[in-house]
Amino acid sequence: MENKLRNELDIPVEVHSYTHMNIPSGYLRISITDICNMNCSYCHNEGQGDIKSKYMNIEHLRYIVTNALRYGLIKVRLTGGEPLLHPDCYNMLRLLKKELAIPTVGFNTNGILLDKLIPIVTDRLIDDLVIGVDYADGKISKDSKNGLSSELILEHILTLKKLGQKVSIACVYDGDYSRLEKLAFWCIENEIILKILEICDNSIHSKISDEFISMTKKLLDRFSMKLGLIVNLAEYYGLINDKPKIYFFQSHCRLRECKICAKIHLRVTTDGFIKSCILNDIRYPLLYNSFDDSMLKIISNLGNPPQVTNTFNSSSC
């Protein structure tokens, strides 16, 4: 089984250069604040580095999203920091879902501020809610020095589910299988999708780590799951009764699978810059009449490793 799983997880996936001038998968991740009420050890803050703004202006969000619709935008995910700390978070989500009618609105949060989440959920402003949780029974729900207990956050998740919200858990895997199995058991028992994320850093690997493959095999065996593959993104999931229950997201960055990353999404920083890679500082401004030039420049850099930058002259298009 180990060799079979190793072979399946190491199947090379054919990739192609990004040749058309659209946002990959029509998907923007937009950070509306860099402020957070937790301090997770692995946080990369959406690759923002040192930014100039603590909050994105709602009119800047409107400008960015309205213009991005011309580039095939169909999905927007608001992130942070902790986006619920933005004083205009509710209105931003309402802008996306009700006014601009974005087909899929995603939202990432640590789930602490339930009182702010409930009116958002009640008004059906989020299609895809992801809450970060690392432990099923931790004094703090994530690998952070501060926050609420896992018990409280998991109660929040069940409350939101009862309100009819589609919600899943994102867990960063640190090599501790026993605590991961407990969280997986809770998710399967409560019919919550679990997304297991490998830590993303600057290290370079030639193949998926043995530890990540071993963890995947153990969970597949433990819960009698079949292995599925998202072919175009080289990502895997476990099925029970033909329904995906656990997603296994190995780091494409560690493997320098830049051509695959080029198919997933683009990131927008709180101060209105667009990035194609969290591991480099290449970013272009979207505000102040620079949207089209910057969008074409960033798209021309899709699929490049972090150390490579393409020059692009938009006047030649």
C-alpha atoms as one frame of an Amber mdcrd trajectory, in Angstrom:
protein
   0.000   0.000   0.000   2.841   2.409   0.871   4.454   1.939  -2.533   1.087
   2.247  -4.294   0.314   5.480  -2.458   3.800   6.803  -3.122   3.368   6.082
  -6.818  -0.075   7.698  -6.949   1.062  10.827  -5.115   4.162  11.156  -7.314
   2.332  10.909 -10.651   3.638  13.818 -12.748   0.836  16.154 -13.797   1.153
  17.733 -17.231   1.352  21.530 -17.003   1.141  24.226 -19.638   2.294  27.803
 -19.804  -0.376  30.333 -18.931  -1.205  31.817 -22.326  -4.430  33.791 -22.009
  -4.981  37.105 -20.305  -7.405  36.061 -17.570  -7.174  35.653 -13.808  -6.299
  31.985 -13.157  -9.461  30.073 -12.255 -11.198  33.458 -12.137 -10.146  33.620
  -8.466  -8.791  36.508  -6.361  -7.757  36.227  -2.708  -8.054  39.725  -1.260
  -6.595  40.636   2.124  -8.713  43.405   3.642  -6.542  43.821   6.755  -3.162
  42.690   8.033  -4.327  42.918  11.661  -5.024  39.657  13.530  -6.154  38.630
  17.017  -3.945  35.515  16.903  -0.224  35.020  16.309   0.200  31.687  14.514
   3.751  30.398  14.188   3.396  29.506  10.499   1.487  32.591   9.318   2.717
  34.093   6.046   0.075  36.861   6.050  -0.805  36.103   2.421   2.777  36.974
   1.428   2.168  40.670   2.106   5.395  41.465   3.957   5.512  45.008   5.284
   2.500  46.842   3.905   1.423  50.454   4.243  -2.237  50.038   5.198  -3.996
  48.293   8.064  -7.387  48.287   6.367  -8.486  48.183   2.740 -10.895  50.937
   1.780 -14.287  49.560   0.687 -14.268  51.785  -2.404 -10.865  50.375  -3.311
 -12.360  46.889  -3.020 -15.211  47.936  -5.300 -12.756  49.375  -7.844 -10.541
  46.265  -7.848 -13.361  43.742  -8.095 -15.350  45.702 -10.701 -12.300  45.943
 -12.942 -11.315  42.313 -12.317 -14.666  41.212 -13.747 -13.219  42.158 -17.149
 -10.540  39.506 -16.579 -12.897  36.613 -15.934 -13.405  37.053 -12.179 -15.939
  34.588 -10.743 -14.636  34.003  -7.204 -13.414  36.352  -4.479 -12.101  35.215
  -1.102 -11.633  37.801   1.654  -8.724  37.065   3.984  -6.433  38.868   6.397
  -4.959  38.984   8.952  -8.332  38.385  10.527 -10.907  39.941   8.167 -13.604
  40.170  10.851 -11.476  42.843  12.542 -12.114  45.162   9.575 -14.816  47.643
  10.649 -16.449  47.413   7.184 -16.226  43.629   6.799 -19.997  43.075   6.669
 -20.472  45.816   4.070 -17.597  44.460   1.982 -19.184  41.022   1.855 -22.550
  42.547   1.050 -20.932  44.526  -1.770 -19.487  41.344  -3.261 -22.507  39.083
  -2.897 -25.526  41.355  -3.218 -24.372  44.349  -5.252 -21.725  42.889  -7.579
 -23.288  39.390  -7.557 -19.968  37.522  -7.459 -20.892  33.848  -8.055 -18.652
  32.512  -5.274 -17.666  34.546  -2.225 -15.190  32.850   0.104 -14.090  33.929
   3.556 -11.220  32.834   5.809 -11.319  33.406   9.569 -10.081  31.936  12.833
 -13.686  31.772  14.066 -13.171  33.727  17.286 -15.611  36.578  16.575 -18.842
  34.582  16.352 -20.995  37.641  17.098 -19.720  39.276  13.896 -20.044  36.095
  11.844 -23.670  35.328  12.702 -25.280  38.331  10.901 -23.038  37.691   7.880
 -24.106  34.049   7.772 -27.747  34.846   8.476 -27.801  37.232   5.499 -26.190
  34.583   3.243 -23.178  36.692   2.272 -20.652  33.820   2.175 -20.706  30.806
  -0.120 -17.542  29.131   1.176 -16.498  29.715   4.783 -13.126  28.321   5.938
 -12.161  28.401   9.622  -8.606  27.701  10.722  -8.316  25.028  13.447  -5.230
  22.924  14.251  -6.365  20.969  17.311  -9.530  19.146  18.349  -8.780  19.537
  22.052  -6.242  22.352  22.415  -6.206  25.103  25.010  -5.874  27.321  21.947
  -7.426  26.243  18.643  -4.344  26.983  16.512  -0.565  27.032  16.945  -0.696
  30.494  18.507   0.162  32.004  21.867  -3.279  33.568  22.127  -6.828  32.734
  21.075  -9.815  30.650  22.181  -9.899  26.959  23.007 -10.584  24.330  20.340
 -13.762  23.403  22.194 -15.187  26.906  21.809 -14.168  27.282  18.155 -15.642
  23.898  17.245 -18.864  24.928  18.995 -18.858  28.090  16.863 -18.491  25.964
  13.725 -21.469  23.792  14.653 -23.529  26.910  15.376 -22.743  28.267  11.907
 -23.526  24.930  10.298 -26.936  24.855  12.002 -27.610  28.258  10.456 -27.152
  26.639   7.035 -23.634  27.850   6.328 -21.261  25.700   4.261 -18.167  25.617
   6.448 -14.885  23.710   6.367 -11.782  23.563   8.558  -8.258  24.389   7.398
  -5.552  22.717   9.481  -1.794  23.266   9.116  -0.010  19.932   9.593   3.061
  20.070  11.829   3.935  16.357  11.896   1.808  15.455  14.932  -0.383  12.685
  13.510  -2.244  11.856  16.722  -3.723  15.331  17.126  -4.569  15.404  13.405
  -6.443  12.110  13.662  -8.546  13.504  16.523  -9.481  16.521  14.427 -10.243
  14.340  11.400 -12.507  12.135  13.546 -14.415  15.204  14.798 -14.820  16.541
  11.242 -16.077  13.245   9.809 -18.428  12.710  12.761 -19.886  16.206  12.334
 -19.828  16.208   8.506 -17.352  19.085   8.228 -14.820  19.059   5.391 -11.207
  19.043   6.617  -8.451  20.668   4.548  -4.944  19.638   5.625  -2.278  22.114
   4.555   1.454  21.509   4.426   3.479  24.422   5.805   4.673  26.727   3.028
   8.198  28.114   3.367  11.301  28.869   1.311  12.691  25.328   1.505  12.921
  23.386  -1.771  12.102  19.665  -2.113  12.298  17.295  -5.069   9.205  15.270
  -4.091   6.311  15.184  -1.636   7.740  14.492   1.819   7.638  10.969   3.243
   5.990  12.408   6.378   3.137  13.939   4.397   2.599  10.706   2.438   2.697
   8.622   5.624   0.105  10.905   7.233  -2.119  10.644   4.153  -1.901   6.844
   4.119  -2.708   6.581   7.827  -5.820   8.751   7.506  -6.989   6.919   4.392
  -6.635   3.599   6.231  -8.049   4.876   9.538 -11.285   6.113   7.977 -11.479
   3.606   5.091 -11.274   6.356   2.487 -10.540   6.084  -1.214  -7.922   8.382
  -2.744  -9.058  10.965  -5.292  -7.004  13.387  -7.398  -7.706  16.895  -8.666
  -5.668  16.347 -11.817  -5.083  19.910 -13.016  -3.920  21.050  -9.552  -2.139
  17.827  -8.477  -4.054  17.833  -5.174  -5.556  14.851  -3.381  -8.591  14.038
  -1.265 -10.099  11.149   0.646 -13.627   9.912  -0.088 -16.141   8.075   2.064
 -19.133   6.718   0.135 -17.865   8.644  -2.891 -18.031  11.977  -1.050 -14.846
  14.008  -0.371 -14.203  14.305   3.369 -10.533  15.282   3.707  -8.373  17.270
   1.285  -4.586  16.892   1.341  -2.844  20.052   0.122   0.881  19.457  -0.159
   2.900  22.636  -0.700   3.378  23.362  -4.394   5.830  26.074  -3.319   8.209
  23.571  -1.693   8.200  21.499  -4.862   8.498  24.631  -7.006   5.428  23.520
  -8.942   5.003  27.076 -10.156   3.079  26.087 -13.286   0.438  24.498 -11.050
   0.259  27.554  -8.760  -0.338  29.612 -11.908  -3.695  27.860 -12.301  -5.045
  28.547  -8.811  -5.465  32.240  -7.956  -3.893  35.672  -7.574  -3.472  37.559
  -4.299  -4.319  41.199  -3.608  -2.688  42.889  -0.625  -4.418  45.196   1.828
  -2.812  48.237   0.200  -4.100  47.294  -3.251  -1.169  45.521  -4.895  -1.457
  42.259  -6.831   0.905  39.293  -6.378   1.282  35.967  -8.160   3.668  34.354
  -5.632   3.904  34.533  -1.827   7.648  33.757  -1.902   8.807  36.852  -3.772
   8.301  40.605  -3.550   6.995  41.081  -7.087   3.774  43.052  -6.881   2.029
  45.685  -8.952  -0.442  48.440  -7.964  -4.071  48.043  -8.989  -5.267  51.483
  -7.882  -4.930  54.952  -9.389  -5.355  54.138 -13.096  -2.771  51.360 -13.089
  -5.152  48.370 -13.068  -4.829  47.076 -16.635  -1.078  47.546 -16.895  -0.512
  45.821 -13.542  -2.910  42.974 -14.277  -1.181  42.175 -17.568   2.243  42.384
 -15.941   1.311  39.967 -13.153  -0.365  37.531 -15.545   2.792  37.535 -17.684
   4.704  36.335 -14.600   2.387  33.431 -13.799   4.217  30.122 -13.549   7.639
  31.641 -12.932   9.786  30.480  -9.996  10.182  33.128  -7.264  13.565  34.375
  -8.527  12.368  35.069 -12.100  10.573  38.201 -13.285   9.270  38.772 -16.815
   9.271  42.228 -18.291   6.028  43.100 -20.034   5.061  46.030 -22.208   1.280
  46.382 -22.119   1.379  48.834 -25.053   2.361  45.946 -27.316  -1.003  44.176
 -26.729
